[in-house]
């Protein structure tokens, strides 16, 4: 990404967020993940507290306008933003994966304890 520039930054205390308007120069339309990472580094916040509303480009131009909201916490984001069914399913899958990983870790620990008792 070249030429990242913050155009406006408004503090919205009612919704506990910063409303950001920025412009970025790039050869192709920047991905949400790339912009999320860039904004999290620029504003020193966690990527999960950022909601990118839109990335808009003008025909023939290599500059893109970015609109994003940066929340103080993940809870503030969940209370304020509306999520699509697809996003809700994705969040549920992440939670299920974390639970499965925890179960696997517990099972591995139990097996290791049994091995220690046997030895």
N, C-alpha and C positions, 0 to 999 in steps of 0.2 A: 504494500500500500504506500502510495506516495501522497504527499500533500494532505495530511489529515489536519483539519482545521475545525475548531468548535465555533459555530456561528452564534448560538445563544444557549444560555444555561439559566434556567429558572428554578427556583426552589419553591415547591408546592408543599407547604406544611400540612395542609388538610389531608393529603394522601400519603404523606411521609415519603416524598420522592423528589428527584431532580428531573426536570424535563429538558432533554438535550436535543439541539438541532446542530448537525455537523455536516461537513462536506469532505469527501475523500476523492482523490484522483486515482484511477486504476484503469487498466486495459480492459478488464471484463468486470461484470457486476460482482461486487464482493459478496461472499457467502455470509449467512447469519452467524455461523460459528466464528469466522474470521473477525467480523465486526464486534461480536460479543467479547472476544479475547482482547481486541484493541481497546475497546471502551473500558474493560475491567482493568487493564494495565494503566490507561490514562487517568482514570478516576480512583484507582486503588480500592476497588470493591470486588466482591466475589462475582463470578460470571452468572451464578444462579439468581442474583438480585437485579439483573438487567433484563428488561423487556424491550426488544427492538420492534418498533411499530411498523416502520417501512424503510425500504431502500429504493430510492427512485432515481432514475437516470433520464437524461434528456437525449433525444435521438441525435446521434452524431457527436455527442460530447463524451469525454472520458472522465467527467466528474459526476459524482453521485451524492444525492442529498440523503442524509440519515436522520431519522427521528427515533428517539429512544427514551425510555423512562428508567431511571436508576433508583431503586428502592433501598431504604435503610436496612430492611431485613426481608427474609424469604416470606415470613408471615404477612408482612405488609403487602407484598406482591400478590399473594394468594387471596387476600381479602379484597383487593382492588380490581385486579385484572380478570377478564372473562377468558376462559380457556376453551378451545375447540375440543370435540370428542377425540380427535387424533392426539392432541396434546395430553389429554387426561389419560388415555390409554398408555401413552409413552411413559408418563409419570408412574402409573401403576406397575408397568413392567420393570421400571428401575427399582421400585420398592420390593417387588417380588424377588428380583435378582439379588438384592442386598440380603433379604431374609434367607434365601437359599445358600448364599455364601457364608452367612453366620452359622447355619445348620451344618454345613460342611466342615467349618472350622471346629465346631463343638465335637463333631463325630471324630475328626482326626485327633483332637486332644484326648478323647476317651480311649481311642485305640492306643495312643502313645502311653497313657497311664497304665493300661492293662499290660502292655509290653514291659514296662518298668516293674510292675508287681511280679510278673512271671520271672524276670531276671533277678 
